[in-house]
Amino acid sequence: MKLKRTILLLIAATFLVVAGVLSNTDQVSAHPSRDQNVYYDYPTTATVVGTWGANLFEGNDQNKVFQRVLPVNSQWQVYGYTWRDDGYYYYAGGNLWIQGNQIKTPVYNWLDAILNVVSRYGEDWNSNTRWRTTTPFLGPIEVALEDDTNGQAIDTRLYQVFDNGDINDVTWAVQPH
């Protein structure tokens, strides 16, 4: 009986060690080498998740012209994105741009997870703020916005980002060090 218990404990310990090794924690600046007003290639499919749909514009600068609202749950091929003063825009071809806070894109890695979060909820200009991601062995990627400027507390906004781009806004909390 002791041998059986010992073997089970060793198997459980091995599983926990392997899960810890396979989990991934990364931390990058809130602007991970992304500059404003620069186009970045990002071919993917965007799904409209805005309450009433997603705004489609001709152009994406201060002179952009509203074209129409894309229907909720419709999917669109996009080729890249840019970050402007008023948010993220995804390029749909022909100088047409979809407003980023009204769509989701598939998530294949932690950079995709961060892009989904900042597109929908906005960037943070504080130089002391960092996006922290944790990729658990199983389950969604966790993205947290952390700010430790006061030296006594960390204000954390935590999101769970799923493979299909769905985001679960988990918590807003002040946690002591």
C-alpha positions as CSV (number, residue, x, y, z in Angstrom):
1,M,0.0,0.0,0.0
2,K,2.9,2.4,0.8
3,L,4.5,1.6,-2.5
4,K,1.3,2.4,-4.4
5,R,0.9,5.7,-2.5
6,T,4.6,6.6,-3.2
7,I,4.2,5.9,-6.9
8,L,1.0,8.0,-7.1
9,L,2.8,10.9,-5.3
10,L,5.7,10.6,-7.7
11,I,3.4,10.7,-10.7
12,A,1.5,13.7,-9.3
13,A,4.8,15.5,-8.5
14,T,6.1,14.8,-12.0
15,F,2.9,16.1,-13.6
16,L,3.1,19.4,-11.6
17,V,6.8,19.9,-12.5
18,V,6.0,19.3,-16.2
19,A,3.0,21.6,-16.1
20,G,5.2,24.3,-14.5
21,V,7.9,23.9,-17.1
22,L,5.3,24.0,-20.0
23,S,3.6,27.1,-18.6
24,N,5.0,30.4,-19.9
25,T,5.2,33.8,-18.3
26,D,6.2,36.8,-20.4
27,Q,6.3,40.4,-19.6
28,V,6.5,43.1,-22.2
29,S,6.2,46.9,-22.3
30,A,2.6,48.1,-22.8
31,H,3.8,49.1,-26.3
32,P,5.7,46.0,-27.3
33,S,7.8,47.6,-30.0
34,R,4.7,49.0,-31.7
35,D,4.6,52.6,-32.6
36,Q,1.6,54.8,-33.3
37,N,0.6,55.6,-36.9
38,V,2.6,52.7,-38.3
39,Y,1.0,49.9,-40.3
40,Y,1.8,46.3,-39.2
41,D,1.0,43.2,-41.4
42,Y,-1.4,41.0,-39.5
43,P,-3.4,38.7,-41.9
44,T,-6.2,37.1,-40.0
45,T,-10.0,37.0,-39.7
46,A,-11.9,39.6,-37.6
47,T,-15.2,38.7,-36.0
48,V,-17.5,41.6,-35.2
49,V,-18.4,41.7,-31.5
50,G,-19.5,45.3,-30.9
51,T,-23.0,45.7,-29.4
52,W,-24.4,47.1,-32.6
53,G,-21.7,45.9,-35.0
54,A,-18.4,47.4,-36.0
55,N,-17.8,50.8,-37.7
56,L,-16.2,50.6,-41.1
57,F,-14.3,53.7,-42.3
58,E,-12.6,54.8,-45.4
59,G,-9.2,55.8,-44.2
60,N,-8.0,55.6,-40.6
61,D,-6.6,59.0,-39.8
62,Q,-8.2,62.3,-38.6
63,N,-9.9,62.6,-42.0
64,K,-11.5,59.1,-42.0
65,V,-15.0,58.9,-43.4
66,F,-17.7,56.6,-41.9
67,Q,-19.0,54.1,-44.4
68,R,-21.3,51.7,-42.6
69,V,-21.8,49.4,-39.6
70,L,-20.8,45.8,-40.2
71,P,-23.2,43.3,-38.7
72,V,-22.6,41.6,-35.3
73,N,-21.0,38.1,-35.7
74,S,-20.0,38.7,-39.3
75,Q,-16.4,37.8,-40.2
76,W,-14.0,39.8,-42.3
77,Q,-10.5,39.2,-43.8
78,V,-8.1,41.8,-42.4
79,Y,-4.5,42.2,-43.5
80,G,-3.0,44.4,-40.9
81,Y,-3.6,47.0,-38.2
82,T,-2.5,50.4,-37.1
83,W,-2.7,52.2,-33.8
84,R,-4.0,55.8,-33.9
85,D,-4.7,58.4,-31.2
86,D,-8.3,57.2,-31.0
87,G,-7.6,53.5,-31.0
88,Y,-6.7,50.5,-33.2
89,Y,-8.0,50.0,-36.8
90,Y,-7.7,46.8,-38.8
91,Y,-7.2,47.1,-42.6
92,A,-9.8,45.3,-44.6
93,G,-8.4,46.3,-48.1
94,G,-9.3,49.1,-50.5
95,N,-8.5,51.8,-47.8
96,L,-11.3,50.4,-45.6
97,W,-10.6,50.1,-41.9
98,I,-12.6,48.4,-39.1
99,Q,-12.6,50.0,-35.7
100,G,-10.6,47.6,-33.5
101,N,-12.6,47.9,-30.2
102,Q,-15.6,46.3,-31.9
103,I,-13.9,43.1,-33.2
104,K,-12.0,40.1,-32.0
105,T,-9.3,38.0,-33.8
106,P,-8.1,34.5,-33.2
107,V,-5.4,34.0,-30.5
108,Y,-2.4,31.8,-31.3
109,N,0.2,33.3,-28.8
110,W,0.6,35.8,-26.1
111,L,1.2,38.7,-28.5
112,D,-2.2,38.0,-30.1
113,A,-3.8,38.0,-26.7
114,I,-2.3,41.4,-25.8
115,L,-3.3,42.8,-29.2
116,N,-6.9,41.6,-28.6
117,V,-7.0,43.3,-25.2
118,V,-5.5,46.6,-26.2
119,S,-7.6,46.8,-29.4
120,R,-10.7,46.4,-27.3
121,Y,-9.9,48.2,-24.1
122,G,-7.3,50.7,-25.1
123,E,-3.6,51.2,-24.6
124,D,-1.9,52.6,-21.4
125,W,0.5,55.5,-21.8
126,N,2.1,55.1,-18.3
127,S,5.7,54.1,-18.8
128,N,5.6,52.2,-15.5
129,T,2.8,50.0,-16.8
130,R,3.5,46.6,-18.2
131,W,1.4,43.9,-19.9
132,R,2.1,40.6,-18.2
133,T,1.0,37.4,-19.8
134,T,0.8,33.9,-18.4
135,T,0.1,30.9,-20.6
136,P,-1.1,28.1,-18.4
137,F,-0.7,24.5,-19.4
138,L,-4.4,24.3,-20.2
139,G,-6.9,27.1,-20.6
140,P,-6.9,30.7,-21.8
141,I,-3.9,33.1,-21.8
142,E,-4.1,35.5,-18.9
143,V,-3.2,39.1,-19.7
144,A,-2.8,41.6,-16.8
145,L,-2.1,45.3,-16.9
146,E,0.1,46.1,-13.9
147,D,1.1,49.5,-12.5
148,D,3.4,49.7,-9.5
149,T,4.2,53.4,-9.6
150,N,3.2,53.9,-5.9
151,G,5.5,51.2,-4.7
152,Q,2.9,49.9,-2.3
153,A,0.3,48.3,-4.4
154,I,-0.3,46.9,-7.9
155,D,-3.4,47.9,-9.7
156,T,-4.2,44.9,-11.9
157,R,-6.7,44.6,-14.7
158,L,-6.9,40.9,-15.5
159,Y,-8.3,39.4,-18.7
160,Q,-8.6,35.8,-19.9
161,V,-8.2,35.6,-23.6
162,F,-9.4,32.4,-25.4
163,D,-8.2,30.9,-28.7
164,N,-11.2,32.3,-30.6
165,G,-10.5,35.8,-29.3
166,D,-13.2,35.9,-26.7
167,I,-12.1,38.0,-23.6
168,N,-13.3,37.4,-20.1
169,D,-12.8,40.6,-18.0
170,V,-11.9,38.8,-14.7
171,T,-11.1,41.4,-12.1
172,W,-10.2,44.9,-11.1
173,A,-8.4,44.8,-7.8
174,V,-5.7,46.5,-5.7
175,Q,-3.4,43.8,-4.3
176,P,-0.8,44.5,-1.6
177,H,2.8,43.5,-2.3
